[in-house]
């Protein structure tokens, strides 16, 4: 019998949460096959089987485990069964033993629940959702971490027209869920940022006409040539890198009695996932092309949603960009991602009447917000930084090397 222990995942991490078993108690697993997913205060990671054999689980989903605790054991002396793995002793195994028709429904349900990370359901619940064509959004989940279980779907089917938003009319039910390690970390860091920095926010607005025109004209050729779409993030990242180089205090942080400046731009991008906010880092963004930035953004966003980010991809960062506009936010005051000193908030693009040369013109406008630590960044620097970002975005040709081509030619 081989014990599988909770591995060490970081110097400062002493406990993790068991998110889910990817293999069931009694299953025969192969060596290096993923058996469970654990969540630390910084990231989610997988645990692999050290040897082939029959799995015996030693903890329940949702349990908090210490580093070094026994997670499971594997009986490597057990013979490998012919055909499929040893049936599991839970609902998933019972479903496999049902009639072929039920099996077909379950398999057809998989794509339904896999379309979005926001929709989580047990295999049986997923099968009923697919078979009865139930809108998952109309079902109130009661399982661990918002998972839809069989009874949730049956309750929705039994009360057609008597629920609103998945809840019974005049319902006064409440539920208590254990806070995840990631949510605990988010909570602690946000409060720490508010309590330990002299945070202030300055605003501006940018006319997105030029960038939208470029995207409209070149998006097809860009995707054909680079295999990735031309989004807004590459423009904002490039603009921020140029502005950070010109206003280095925005790209620095306080370390005790010292100021640490960076001659590079490691841009953190805020990514919302079903389990909470993560902030992976684009290393040396100032040295990347537009296509390389777009590819990196997609790579990190997909890893975040699939809980595949490594510790290295989450650590560091000298400046953060967050885009609340994807959720419809028109204006906000983002909170600094400590120990960084500033964060740029992007928002929704909305057509507004603007006065240009004495005439009212409709323009696609976006509000920008820069939250910064006033201990290291003065008002002049913060406002000038944001004005520079605005200038670069409204004149995208400046992103090539930060200067107007004619002025560069004339050495002005």
VOPAGU-2260 file (C-alpha; in pm, 1 decimal, decimal comma):
REM VOPAGU-2260
SITE   aa  ch    i         X         Y         Z
SITE  UNK   A    0       0,0       0,0       0,0
SITE  UNK   A    1     141,8     337,8    -104,9
SITE  UNK   A    2      29,7     656,6      69,1
SITE  UNK   A    3     -29,8     967,5    -143,2
SITE  UNK   A    4      46,3    1274,2      67,4
SITE  UNK   A    5     -41,5    1640,6      14,6
SITE  UNK   A    6     266,6    1780,7    -161,7
SITE  UNK   A    7     455,0    2097,5     -72,2
SITE  UNK   A    8     332,9    2373,7    -305,0
SITE  UNK   A    9     506,0    2682,7    -170,8
SITE  UNK   A   10     715,5    2809,3     116,4
SITE  UNK   A   11     436,0    3006,9     282,6
SITE  UNK   A   12     152,5    2759,0     217,0
SITE  UNK   A   13      65,7    2527,8     505,9
SITE  UNK   A   14    -277,0    2396,0     407,1
SITE  UNK   A   15    -487,4    2325,2      98,7
SITE  UNK   A   16    -848,4    2238,2      16,4
SITE  UNK   A   17    -952,9    1921,6    -163,9
SITE  UNK   A   18   -1161,3    2054,9    -451,5
SITE  UNK   A   19   -1262,1    1727,7    -612,0
SITE  UNK   A   20   -1166,6    1368,8    -680,2
SITE  UNK   A   21   -1111,8    1304,7   -1049,6
SITE  UNK   A   22   -1105,8     932,1    -970,2
SITE  UNK   A   23   -1341,9     752,2    -736,7
SITE  UNK   A   24   -1277,7     527,6    -438,9
SITE  UNK   A   25   -1214,4     177,1    -571,7
SITE  UNK   A   26   -1110,7     285,3    -919,9
SITE  UNK   A   27    -805,4     127,0   -1076,2
SITE  UNK   A   28    -566,1     407,7   -1170,8
SITE  UNK   A   29    -258,2     410,0   -1387,6
SITE  UNK   A   30      72,4     561,1   -1279,7
SITE  UNK   A   31      84,7     943,0   -1318,9
SITE  UNK   A   32    -292,3     956,7   -1376,8
SITE  UNK   A   33    -459,3    1258,0   -1214,2
SITE  UNK   A   34    -660,0    1150,0    -909,9
SITE  UNK   A   35    -753,0    1479,8    -740,3
SITE  UNK   A   36    -747,2    1857,0    -762,1
SITE  UNK   A   37    -627,6    2065,7    -466,9
SITE  UNK   A   38    -656,4    2438,9    -412,1
SITE  UNK   A   39    -402,9    2646,1    -221,9
SITE  UNK   A   40    -435,7    3012,3    -135,1
SITE  UNK   A   41    -270,8    3100,5    -465,6
SITE  UNK   A   42    -355,4    2837,9    -725,2
SITE  UNK   A   43    -519,4    2507,6    -810,3
SITE  UNK   A   44    -304,6    2204,1    -886,0
SITE  UNK   A   45    -340,8    1835,1    -960,3
SITE  UNK   A   46    -222,4    1528,9    -770,0
SITE  UNK   A   47    -104,5    1226,8    -967,8
SITE  UNK   A   48     -96,4     858,8    -880,4
SITE  UNK   A   49     257,4     752,1    -786,4
SITE  UNK   A   50     192,8     390,1    -885,4
SITE  UNK   A   51     -73,6     195,1   -1070,1
SITE  UNK   A   52    -329,1      20,6    -851,4
SITE  UNK   A   53    -663,9      49,7    -678,9
SITE  UNK   A   54    -733,4     391,0    -527,4
SITE  UNK   A   55    -855,9     428,5    -171,2
SITE  UNK   A   56    -956,9     786,0     -94,6
SITE  UNK   A   57    -880,2     923,7     250,0
SITE  UNK   A   58   -1053,6    1262,1     248,7
SITE  UNK   A   59   -1378,4    1421,5     139,5
SITE  UNK   A   60   -1426,5    1697,4    -116,4
SITE  UNK   A   61   -1413,7    2029,9      64,1
SITE  UNK   A   62   -1181,5    1907,9     341,3
SITE  UNK   A   63    -893,4    2131,2     450,1
SITE  UNK   A   64    -568,1    1935,6     460,0
SITE  UNK   A   65    -224,7    2015,5     597,1
SITE  UNK   A   66      88,8    1976,2     387,4
SITE  UNK   A   67     207,5    1618,2     435,9
SITE  UNK   A   68    -135,5    1479,2     532,1
SITE  UNK   A   69    -233,5    1149,3     372,6
SITE  UNK   A   70    -470,1    1225,1      85,3
SITE  UNK   A   71    -521,7     871,5     -41,6
SITE  UNK   A   72    -353,5     534,1     -72,7
SITE  UNK   A   73    -298,2     299,7    -364,2
SITE  UNK   A   74    -291,6     -77,6    -345,2
SITE  UNK   A   75     -27,9    -151,2    -607,8
SITE  UNK   A   76     -64,1    -527,1    -552,3
SITE  UNK   A   77    -421,6    -529,4    -679,0
SITE  UNK   A   78    -455,0    -689,3   -1023,3
SITE  UNK   A   79    -551,0    -469,5   -1312,3
SITE  UNK   A   80    -910,0    -550,5   -1411,2
SITE  UNK   A   81    -989,0    -653,5   -1764,3
SITE  UNK   A   82   -1158,3    -386,9   -1970,1
SITE  UNK   A   83   -1265,0     -81,6   -1773,1
SITE  UNK   A   84   -1165,8      25,2   -1423,0
SITE  UNK   A   85   -1313,3    -119,4   -1105,0
SITE  UNK   A   86   -1662,3      28,1   -1056,7
SITE  UNK   A   87   -1674,0     313,4    -808,8
SITE  UNK   A   88   -1893,6     306,0    -500,0
SITE  UNK   A   89   -2087,6     624,1    -560,1
SITE  UNK   A   90   -2358,8     773,5    -779,7
SITE  UNK   A   91   -2131,9     785,2   -1083,6
SITE  UNK   A   92   -2085,4     407,1   -1070,3
SITE  UNK   A   93   -2456,2     347,9   -1031,4
SITE  UNK   A   94   -2517,7     558,4   -1336,9
SITE  UNK   A   95   -2272,3     344,3   -1535,9
SITE  UNK   A   96   -2470,8      37,5   -1434,6
SITE  UNK   A   97   -2797,3     177,9   -1564,1
SITE  UNK   A   98   -2953,0      87,7   -1897,3
SITE  UNK   A   99   -2769,4     184,9   -2218,5
SITE  UNK   A  100   -3029,5     451,8   -2281,2
SITE  UNK   A  101   -2935,7     627,8   -1957,4
SITE  UNK   A  102   -2567,7     593,8   -2046,5
SITE  UNK   A  103   -2631,2     757,8   -2380,7
SITE  UNK   A  104   -2811,0    1044,9   -2211,3
SITE  UNK   A  105   -2523,4    1093,3   -1970,8
SITE  UNK   A  106   -2264,5    1099,8   -2247,3
SITE  UNK   A  107   -2469,6    1344,5   -2450,5
SITE  UNK   A  108   -2497,0    1567,7   -2144,8
SITE  UNK   A  109   -2122,8    1611,6   -2112,8
SITE  UNK   A  110   -2091,0    1885,7   -2373,6
SITE  UNK   A  111   -2378,9    2073,6   -2209,8
SITE  UNK   A  112   -2199,0    2112,8   -1878,6
SITE  UNK   A  113   -1856,1    2150,1   -2037,5
SITE  UNK   A  114   -1951,7    2449,8   -2250,9
SITE  UNK   A  115   -1903,0    2694,1   -1964,2
SITE  UNK   A  116   -1693,1    2674,9   -1650,2
SITE  UNK   A  117   -1975,0    2860,3   -1474,7
SITE  UNK   A  118   -2204,8    2555,5   -1507,4
SITE  UNK   A  119   -2102,0    2267,8   -1282,7
SITE  UNK   A  120   -2316,3    1957,3   -1240,5
SITE  UNK   A  121   -2288,3    1597,2   -1127,7
SITE  UNK   A  122   -2305,7    1334,9   -1405,9
SITE  UNK   A  123   -2664,2    1236,0   -1317,2
SITE  UNK   A  124   -2778,2    1599,4   -1299,3
SITE  UNK   A  125   -2608,2    1670,9   -1631,9
SITE  UNK   A  126   -2787,4    1373,7   -1790,2
SITE  UNK   A  127   -3128,7    1497,7   -1672,5
SITE  UNK   A  128   -3052,2    1854,3   -1787,4
SITE  UNK   A  129   -2966,9    1727,1   -2135,4
SITE  UNK   A  130   -3257,1    1482,7   -2157,9
SITE  UNK   A  131   -3524,1    1725,3   -2034,3
SITE  UNK   A  132   -3363,5    2028,7   -2201,1
SITE  UNK   A  133   -3350,7    2221,1   -1874,6
SITE  UNK   A  134   -3187,3    2562,8   -1870,3
SITE  UNK   A  135   -2901,8    2522,1   -1617,7
SITE  UNK   A  136   -2939,4    2887,4   -1520,8
SITE  UNK   A  137   -3290,3    2816,3   -1392,7
SITE  UNK   A  138   -3161,7    2555,1   -1149,1
SITE  UNK   A  139   -3051,4    2652,9    -798,8
SITE  UNK   A  140   -2734,4    2455,5    -714,9
SITE  UNK   A  141   -2703,6    2311,4    -364,5
SITE  UNK   A  142   -2390,6    2098,3    -404,5
SITE  UNK   A  143   -2040,7    2177,1    -288,4
SITE  UNK   A  144   -1904,6    2502,7    -437,6
SITE  UNK   A  145   -2217,7    2566,5    -639,7
SITE  UNK   A  146   -2244,2    2228,5    -811,5
SITE  UNK   A  147   -2586,7    2124,9    -947,7
SITE  UNK   A  148   -2700,6    1788,7    -808,8
SITE  UNK   A  149   -2982,6    1556,8    -913,2
SITE  UNK   A  150   -3237,7    1690,8    -659,9
SITE  UNK   A  151   -3180,5    2048,5    -780,6
SITE  UNK   A  152   -3283,8    1957,2   -1135,3
SITE  UNK   A  153   -3582,3    1751,0   -1017,6
SITE  UNK   A  154   -3700,1    2044,0    -801,1
SITE  UNK   A  155   -3685,3    2277,4   -1100,1
SITE  UNK   A  156   -3885,0    2029,2   -1311,5
SITE  UNK   A  157   -4144,9    1980,0   -1034,8
SITE  UNK   A  158   -4215,0    2352,2   -1001,4
SITE  UNK   A  159   -4250,4    2494,8   -1352,7
SITE  UNK   A  160   -4361,0    2856,8   -1347,3
SITE  UNK   A  161   -4334,7    2872,1    -969,0
SITE  UNK   A  162   -3973,4    2974,3    -942,4
SITE  UNK   A  163   -3792,5    3292,4   -1030,4
SITE  UNK   A  164   -3423,6    3286,6   -1103,2
SITE  UNK   A  165   -3419,3    2922,5    -992,2
SITE  UNK   A  166   -3570,3    3006,9    -650,2
SITE  UNK   A  167   -3918,9    2958,5    -513,0
SITE  UNK   A  168   -4130,3    3271,5    -475,0
SITE  UNK   A  169   -4104,7    3431,9    -129,2
SITE  UNK   A  170   -3824,4    3192,8     -41,9
SITE  UNK   A  171   -3626,3    3287,6     269,9
SITE  UNK   A  172   -3377,9    3004,8     257,9
SITE  UNK   A  173   -3012,8    3073,8     316,1
SITE  UNK   A  174   -2705,0    2859,2     285,5
SITE  UNK   A  175   -2359,0    2866,2     436,0
SITE  UNK   A  176   -2055,0    2763,1     234,6
SITE  UNK   A  177   -1698,3    2722,0     346,3
SITE  UNK   A  178   -1473,2    2996,8     211,3
SITE  UNK   A  179   -1218,2    2857,9     -34,3
SITE  UNK   A  180    -846,5    2910,2      11,8
SITE  UNK   A  181    -841,9    3134,6    -296,0
SITE  UNK   A  182   -1128,1    3349,1    -165,9
SITE  UNK   A  183    -954,1    3378,3     172,4
SITE  UNK   A  184    -641,2    3504,7      -1,2
SITE  UNK   A  185    -836,1    3752,2    -215,3
SITE  UNK   A  186   -1010,9    3882,7      96,5
SITE  UNK   A  187    -688,4    3918,1     293,4
SITE  UNK   A  188    -495,2    4089,0      13,5
SITE  UNK   A  189    -769,4    4338,1     -69,3
SITE  UNK   A  190    -804,0    4446,4     292,4
SITE  UNK   A  191    -426,1    4464,2     323,5
SITE  UNK   A  192    -408,7    4685,9      14,2
SITE  UNK   A  193    -668,8    4924,2     156,4
SITE  UNK   A  194    -502,7    4935,0     498,8
SITE  UNK   A  195    -135,0    4958,6     403,1
SITE  UNK   A  196    -132,6    5191,0     100,6
SITE  UNK   A  197    -227,5    5555,3      50,2
SITE  UNK   A  198    -454,6    5461,8    -237,3
SITE  UNK   A  199    -602,9    5724,2    -466,0
SITE  UNK   A  200    -771,4    5701,5    -807,6
SITE  UNK   A  201    -748,0    5938,0   -1102,7
SITE  UNK   A  202    -974,3    5919,8   -1408,5
SITE  UNK   A  203    -964,3    6005,3   -1776,3
SITE  UNK   A  204   -1142,5    5898,0   -2090,8
SITE  UNK   A  205   -1017,4    5775,5   -2424,6
SITE  UNK   A  206   -1167,6    5793,3   -2772,8
SITE  UNK   A  207   -1152,0    5435,9   -2903,6
SITE  UNK   A  208   -1232,7    5528,9   -3266,8
SITE  UNK   A  209    -880,2    5477,4   -3402,1
SITE  UNK   A  210    -827,5    5140,2   -3235,9
SITE  UNK   A  211   -1170,7    5015,8   -3340,6
SITE  UNK   A  212   -1098,8    5125,5   -3698,4
SITE  UNK   A  213    -768,5    4934,6   -3698,0
SITE  UNK   A  214    -933,8    4623,1   -3560,3
SITE  UNK   A  215   -1211,6    4647,1   -3816,7
SITE  UNK   A  216    -965,3    4683,2   -4101,3
SITE  UNK   A  217    -698,6    4433,4   -4004,2
SITE  UNK   A  218    -862,4    4177,1   -3774,5
SITE  UNK   A  219    -904,7    3914,4   -4048,1
SITE  UNK   A  220    -550,3    3952,8   -4184,1
SITE  UNK   A  221    -413,3    3958,7   -3830,5
SITE  UNK   A  222    -584,5    3632,8   -3740,1
SITE  UNK   A  223    -482,5    3475,5   -4068,7
SITE  UNK   A  224    -120,5    3578,2   -4023,5
SITE  UNK   A  225     -81,1    3512,2   -3649,7
SITE  UNK   A  226    -350,1    3257,8   -3565,8
SITE  UNK   A  227    -496,6    3477,6   -3292,4
SITE  UNK   A  228    -757,8    3753,5   -3278,9
SITE  UNK   A  229    -665,9    4120,2   -3245,8
SITE  UNK   A  230    -814,3    4232,6   -2915,5
SITE  UNK   A  231    -796,7    4547,8   -2706,6
SITE  UNK   A  232    -556,2    4410,0   -2448,0
SITE  UNK   A  233    -251,6    4423,0   -2675,6
SITE  UNK   A  234    -309,9    4794,2   -2743,6
SITE  UNK   A  235    -349,1    4872,7   -2373,4
SITE  UNK   A  236     -49,4    4661,0   -2275,6
SITE  UNK   A  237     173,2    4830,2   -2534,2
SITE  UNK   A  238      53,3    5175,6   -2428,4
SITE  UNK   A  239     113,5    5099,9   -2060,9
SITE  UNK   A  240     463,8    4966,1   -2126,3
SITE  UNK   A  241     564,0    5287,3   -2305,6
SITE  UNK   A  242     407,7    5505,4   -2034,1
SITE  UNK   A  243     568,0    5298,0   -1755,9
SITE  UNK   A  244     907,5    5352,0   -1914,0
SITE  UNK   A  245     848,2    5727,3   -1911,5
SITE  UNK   A  246     705,6    5735,2   -1557,3
SITE  UNK   A  247     907,4    5468,1   -1371,6
SITE  UNK   A  248     753,2    5541,5   -1030,3
SITE  UNK   A  249     427,2    5386,7   -1155,1
SITE  UNK   A  250     624,8    5069,5   -1227,7
SITE  UNK   A  251     794,8    5059,0    -885,7
SITE  UNK   A  252     704,9    4956,0    -532,1
SITE  UNK   A  253     809,1    5022,7    -173,6
SITE  UNK   A  254    1019,6    4762,6       4,7
SITE  UNK   A  255    1075,7    4874,2     362,4
SITE  UNK   A  256    1267,7    5200,6     342,5
SITE  UNK   A  257    1369,2    5147,6     -21,3
SITE  UNK   A  258    1203,4    5211,4    -356,6
SITE  UNK   A  259    1240,6    4926,0    -604,4
SITE  UNK   A  260    1230,7    5036,9    -968,4
SITE  UNK   A  261    1197,1    4799,2   -1262,5
SITE  UNK   A  262    1354,3    4840,8   -1605,1
SITE  UNK   A  263    1109,1    4587,4   -1745,8
SITE  UNK   A  264     731,1    4551,7   -1754,3
SITE  UNK   A  265     578,5    4236,1   -1609,0
SITE  UNK   A  266     210,9    4309,5   -1668,4
SITE  UNK   A  267     -42,7    4131,7   -1448,7
SITE  UNK   A  268    -384,3    4079,2   -1607,8
SITE  UNK   A  269    -687,9    4023,6   -1387,8
SITE  UNK   A  270    -885,4    3715,6   -1495,2
SITE  UNK   A  271   -1220,4    3623,8   -1342,1
SITE  UNK   A  272   -1279,3    3250,9   -1290,0
SITE  UNK   A  273   -1565,4    3054,6   -1129,2
SITE  UNK   A  274   -1352,7    3018,8    -813,8
SITE  UNK   A  275   -1246,5    3381,7    -791,5
SITE  UNK   A  276   -1009,2    3641,4    -930,7
SITE  UNK   A  277    -661,5    3538,4   -1043,8
SITE  UNK   A  278    -387,9    3768,5   -1173,3
SITE  UNK   A  279    -140,0    3585,4   -1401,8
SITE  UNK   A  280     162,5    3772,9   -1534,4
SITE  UNK   A  281     287,1    3852,0   -1886,6
SITE  UNK   A  282     666,3    3860,7   -1847,3
SITE  UNK   A  283     866,1    4132,6   -2029,9
SITE  UNK   A  284     557,1    4261,8   -2206,4
SITE  UNK   A  285     760,0    4557,7   -2334,0
SITE  UNK   A  286     960,0    4315,6   -2552,4
SITE  UNK   A  287     662,0    4132,6   -2702,9
SITE  UNK   A  288     485,2    4204,7   -3031,5
SITE  UNK   A  289     111,1    4266,2   -3052,2
SITE  UNK   A  290      51,7    3906,6   -3164,5
SITE  UNK   A  291     273,1    3766,7   -2888,0
SITE  UNK   A  292      80,8    3965,4   -2627,5
SITE  UNK   A  293    -255,5    3844,5   -2760,9
SITE  UNK   A  294    -135,1    3483,5   -2760,1
SITE  UNK   A  295      -9,1    3516,5   -2404,9
SITE  UNK   A  296    -333,9    3674,5   -2286,0
SITE  UNK   A  297    -538,0    3387,3   -2432,4
SITE  UNK   A  298    -298,4    3127,0   -2294,0
SITE  UNK   A  299    -310,8    3267,5   -1940,9
SITE  UNK   A  300    -687,6    3324,6   -1949,1
SITE  UNK   A  301    -752,7    2966,8   -2059,8
SITE  UNK   A  302    -517,3    2829,8   -1796,0
SITE  UNK   A  303    -691,2    3039,5   -1531,2
SITE  UNK   A  304   -1036,2    2912,1   -1626,8
SITE  UNK   A  305    -910,3    2552,0   -1635,6
SITE  UNK   A  306    -722,6    2596,6   -1304,8
SITE  UNK   A  307    -391,2    2510,9   -1473,2
SITE  UNK   A  308    -187,5    2818,9   -1376,8
SITE  UNK   A  309     150,1    2748,6   -1218,4
SITE  UNK   A  310     287,4    2934,2    -916,9
SITE  UNK   A  311     546,2    3104,2   -1139,0
SITE  UNK   A  312     273,4    3240,5   -1365,6
SITE  UNK   A  313      96,1    3396,1   -1066,7
SITE  UNK   A  314     391,8    3548,1    -885,5
SITE  UNK   A  315     555,1    3882,9    -947,8
SITE  UNK   A  316     417,8    4148,5   -1175,7
SITE  UNK   A  317     508,0    4517,1   -1170,6
SITE  UNK   A  318     178,9    4669,3   -1292,8
SITE  UNK   A  319    -177,4    4538,7   -1332,9
SITE  UNK   A  320    -446,7    4588,3   -1597,3
SITE  UNK   A  321    -805,8    4490,3   -1518,9
SITE  UNK   A  322   -1100,7    4504,5   -1756,3
SITE  UNK   A  323   -1435,9    4547,7   -1584,6
SITE  UNK   A  324   -1583,0    4652,3   -1917,0
SITE  UNK   A  325   -1636,1    4291,5   -2020,5
SITE  UNK   A  326   -1902,3    4273,3   -1747,9
SITE  UNK   A  327   -2057,0    4608,5   -1838,9
SITE  UNK   A  328   -1881,9    4833,4   -1585,7
SITE  UNK   A  329   -1885,7    5196,9   -1694,1
SITE  UNK   A  330   -1657,9    5326,0   -1416,7
SITE  UNK   A  331   -1487,7    5183,7   -1109,2
SITE  UNK   A  332   -1198,0    5236,4    -868,3
SITE  UNK   A  333    -979,6    4922,4    -889,8
SITE  UNK   A  334    -780,5    4815,5    -583,8
SITE  UNK   A  335    -400,5    4795,9    -608,1
SITE  UNK   A  336    -251,2    4450,2    -646,3
SITE  UNK   A  337       9,5    4473,0    -368,9
SITE  UNK   A  338     307,4    4503,3    -354,8
SITE  UNK   A  339     258,9    4686,3    -684,7
SITE  UNK   A  340     192,4    5059,6    -674,0
SITE  UNK   A  341     -67,5    5106,1    -948,1
SITE  UNK   A  342    -345,1    4936,6   -1144,4
SITE  UNK   A  343    -521,3    5048,3   -1462,6
SITE  UNK   A  344    -893,8    4985,2   -1493,6
SITE  UNK   A  345   -1048,6    4949,0   -1840,2
SITE  UNK   A  346   -1423,2    4988,9   -1878,0
SITE  UNK   A  347   -1713,6    4953,3   -2117,1
SITE  UNK   A  348   -1692,5    5127,7   -2454,6
SITE  UNK   A  349   -2001,7    5342,2   -2487,9
SITE  UNK   A  350   -2104,1    5589,1   -2754,3
SITE  UNK   A  351   -2135,6    5939,6   -2609,9
SITE  UNK   A  352   -2182,7    6289,2   -2755,4
SITE  UNK   A  353   -1848,8    6472,3   -2752,3
SITE  UNK   A  354   -1778,5    6837,9   -2833,6
SITE  UNK   A  355   -1511,8    6845,5   -3106,6
SITE  UNK   A  356   -1418,6    7176,3   -3272,3
SITE  UNK   A  357   -1746,2    7328,3   -3159,4
SITE  UNK   A  358   -1952,3    7041,8   -3300,5
SITE  UNK   A  359   -2129,8    6758,7   -3119,3
SITE  UNK   A  360   -1997,8    6426,3   -3248,4
SITE  UNK   A  361   -2087,0    6074,4   -3133,4
SITE  UNK   A  362   -1772,3    5886,7   -3030,9
SITE  UNK   A  363   -1702,9    5541,9   -2879,1
SITE  UNK   A  364   -1558,7    5642,3   -2542,9
SITE  UNK   A  365   -1405,1    5446,9   -2256,7
SITE  UNK   A  366   -1339,6    5571,3   -1905,4
SITE  UNK   A  367    -996,5    5482,8   -1767,6
SITE  UNK   A  368    -915,3    5465,8   -1396,8
SITE  UNK   A  369    -568,3    5455,8   -1244,2
SITE  UNK   A  370    -553,6    5362,8    -876,5
SITE  UNK   A  371    -211,6    5432,0    -729,4
SITE  UNK   A  372     -16,4    5440,6    -404,1
SITE  UNK   A  373      31,6    5807,9    -320,7
SITE  UNK   A  374     328,9    5722,3     -98,6
SITE  UNK   A  375     544,5    5659,3    -406,5
SITE  UNK   A  376     348,0    5814,6    -695,5
SITE  UNK   A  377     266,6    6184,8    -689,7
SITE  UNK   A  378     -36,5    6341,9    -853,5
SITE  UNK   A  379     172,3    6481,3   -1138,1
SITE  UNK   A  380     310,5    6138,1   -1220,8
SITE  UNK   A  381     -21,1    5955,1   -1200,0
SITE  UNK   A  382    -211,6    6207,3   -1410,4
SITE  UNK   A  383      71,1    6238,1   -1664,1
SITE  UNK   A  384      92,4    5859,7   -1693,0
SITE  UNK   A  385    -279,9    5830,3   -1763,7
SITE  UNK   A  386    -273,7    6119,9   -2010,9
SITE  UNK   A  387      14,2    5947,8   -2192,5
SITE  UNK   A  388    -180,2    5620,4   -2210,3
SITE  UNK   A  389    -476,3    5814,7   -2350,9
SITE  UNK   A  390    -255,0    5980,1   -2613,8
SITE  UNK   A  391    -105,0    5649,3   -2722,7
SITE  UNK   A  392    -443,3    5480,3   -2752,6
SITE  UNK   A  393    -599,8    5764,9   -2948,6
SITE  UNK   A  394    -298,6    5768,3   -3183,2
SITE  UNK   A  395    -206,3    5398,1   -3221,0
SITE  UNK   A  396      75,4    5475,4   -3465,8
SITE  UNK   A  397     267,8    5608,9   -3165,0
SITE  UNK   A  398     275,0    5258,0   -3019,8
SITE  UNK   A  399     542,9    5161,1   -3271,0
SITE  UNK   A  400     815,9    5343,5   -3082,2
SITE  UNK   A  401     636,1    5595,6   -2864,9
SITE  UNK   A  402     683,1    5905,0   -3081,4
SITE  UNK   A  403     508,9    6077,5   -3367,7
SITE  UNK   A  404     682,8    5965,3   -3690,9
SITE  UNK   A  405     717,0    6323,3   -3820,5
SITE  UNK   A  406     855,1    6449,0   -3488,5
SITE  UNK   A  407    1097,1    6156,3   -3483,4
SITE  UNK   A  408    1208,8    6244,2   -3834,5
SITE  UNK   A  409    1265,5    6606,4   -3734,2
SITE  UNK   A  410    1422,2    6497,8   -3403,9
SITE  UNK   A  411    1175,9    6710,9   -3208,5
